[in-house]
Amino acid sequence: MLSAFASAFRTPDLRNKILFTLLMIGLYRVGATLPSPGVSFGNVQKCLDIVESGDSAGVATLLNLFSGGALLQLSVFALGIMPYITASIILQLLTVVIPRLEQLRKEGQSGQAKITQYTRYLTLGLGVLQAASIVALARSGQLFGGACDQSQFPVIPDTGKIPLWLTLTALVVTMTAGTGMVMWFGELVTDRGVGNGMSVLIFTSIAARLPNEGIQIWQDDKTTFFVIVGLAVVVIAFVVFLEQAQRRIPVQYAKRMIGRRMYGGTSTYIPLKVNQAGVIPVIFASSLLYLPQLATSFAGADTTNRTILWIQRNIVAQDKAAHIILYFTLIIFFTYFYVSITFNPTEVADNMRKYGGFVPGIRPGKPTAEYLDFILSRITLPGALYLGIISILPNLLIGIVGGGQALQNFPFGGTAVLIIVGVGLETVKQIESQLMQRNYEGFLR
């Protein structure tokens, strides 16, 4: 493997791509630590110390994880890549509903460029909404789970020198502009670097939290730290195995005589992954569970409403059975839902018949579509169970061994480990394919 790394850096164009990717990652991390205008950096650090020393979790745990801790610091890149992820998911869902978007998707590269443009506009719109919500939560103190008294440590102080509304507007504009820059960094990495730019930035954000969270758990309980590290090794090995698992449907192409040449007659396969939906169902489910947390935060901590109190105790609390069961059920539902809208067996069967392809033993056309749908429904169940089990591991761990804020955010389960392993594998495969083109040995032999 070390020789493969050496070969990659000896190749000028590949070395330039790797160095460019590292440069973009460095700029992204600088922006993630740069405070926004109007924010009291000292008070933010005091609030973070209070939250990390207690057991309260903020309502923005998922967003904070994806931003590499930048959200709770109210930095320039506080929103991170989440608005872009949300916009991409919305556009994918609307493609099935709106005929115009479906037509653009079928137009190839020109249509995809138009959809990308729509995604950028929607990202900025969502950035404004999310930035306004985060600023409002920070102003009220609910961004830190109510653990930080804003009368003592105001994170957005009203100095009187500048009107408060102007400070808040500058904050929203700065965070939205930061989202645009993060989106630009991701597209640059995709075009000129290695791997998918957005995925690499998410990977960087999650990996940046590993040392800090590990140190916190070590300071809380050394036995728990070793248990989590051992469990992490097992989970990562399991995730690697399931992410690589696939059902290969054999496809045979009939021979065709065109002029004096014979075409076709080759054998290939359709790879149907066990985890066909990727990490999208987990993000869907987490986003829905984020809504009741956000609603109760705006309602305040001292409410006497029984419904809100029940939601806080059972749905918001991550170690409660109601939260875990609801989270697991939503993941199963969204896995089937997302696979059904992203993989169309009828379209695949029609394309195979158009080019003279068929599954051995299955007639072309509708029987092939029914066969593919049957296989897909069979392998989606273990994929959905796999996503659900991996995602609720941190919640089960909190309920069994307890733990504070560090243990709740420790990224060795759930969405974090799925993204880390998935992005790592895809990036290594991309580098390996470029090495193979130059007859060098790859990373995975």
Phi, psi and omega in degrees: 000322178295324178294327178293319176298316179298320178295323179296319181281342175281344179272114189304310184292322178290323177297318179297322178295318180294316180295322178295319177298316178297324178295315179296321178297319178297315178296323179296318180290327176297314178295332180287342179253357182275119183294148176282156180294138179090357180263134176278102184298320181296317179292326177298317179294323177295319178295320178296320178296321179294317181295316183290334179275349180253192182250007183274137178251136179288164182285348186252037184299314182295314180296322179294324178295316182289337179267004179068032181085002183286334185295309182289346174269356180052047181276180181297321179261040186298322182283340179062222186257000185299319177301322179292319178299314180298317179296319179296318179295317179298317180295323178296319179290320181291337178300326179284331186269318185264118183300326181298317179292322177295323177294319178298321181296328181277351182279356178089220187294320180294318178293321179295325177296323178292318178296322177298321178295317177298322180297321179296315180298315180295326178298315179294321177297314177294328178298319178297315181295314181292321179296318178298319179294317181295319179295319178296318178295320179293321180296323180274347181091354182284348177297331179260025176071019181075005182281341184251122180284114183287344175287333178267316184233073179290121182283335175235081186288150175264097185283339182089341179284322179240135178306139183299321181296328178290321177297315181294321178296318178297323178296313180297316180296318181297314180294322178294318176297323176298321176298318177298321179292320177298318177298321178294317177302316180297319179292325176296319179296320179297319184280319188243353183249210182243131177086178176281123189301312181297318179294321179296321179292321176296317177303317180297318181298316181290317181295331180293340181270348183301307184299315183296314180293323177297319179295321180296317179293323177299320180288327179288309184201115182292325179296316178298323180300312181293324177297317181292320179296318177296318178295324180297320179299316180295316182295316181297319177297319179295318180294318178301316181297314182287326179293331179273344184290139180205154174256120183262116179269115182293139179229131179245133178255131182288153178283138179228136178262115177239109186068236178259004184252148178258127179242158178084201181078010181264161178243136177215195180208158174258114181277113175257109182288148175297318175261073184290335185271348182068219183262001184299316179300325179294319179293319176302308183296319179295322180295320178293320178290341177288332183296311177297328176296318180294319181296315179293330178292318177291331179289335179101160184274341185261020182290149178254006179292126184294323181296314180294321178297320179294320178297318180297321185278332187246322183267316182287320180295120189287342183263003181276151183296322181297318179296314183294315181295317179296318179299313181297316181295318179297321179296316178299315181297311183290334176296310178296320182296313184290321178296323182293332181264345181260336179240115182254103181300325181295317179294320178296318179295320179294320178295321178297315181293327180298323182259016175078023180261152179204154174274126181305126179090356181237132180289145178295161177092226185299317178301323178294318178298318179294323179294315179296319178296321179295314179295318182296319179293329179289319184274346179289327181299306177299328177295318179293318178297321178298314178297317181295317182294314179298323185288326183270359179303313178300322180294318177295322180295320178296319182290329184276308186256355182075195178136158182264207182299321182297318181291327179291329182261358186295118191275059173240025176199170176068215184299324186298309184291327177296318180289315182301311182291315182297313180293320178300315180295316182294321180293318178296320179296321180294316177296320181297320180296324178288328175291322180297328179295338180253017176064029173264157176287144181272183179286319184258106183255000000 
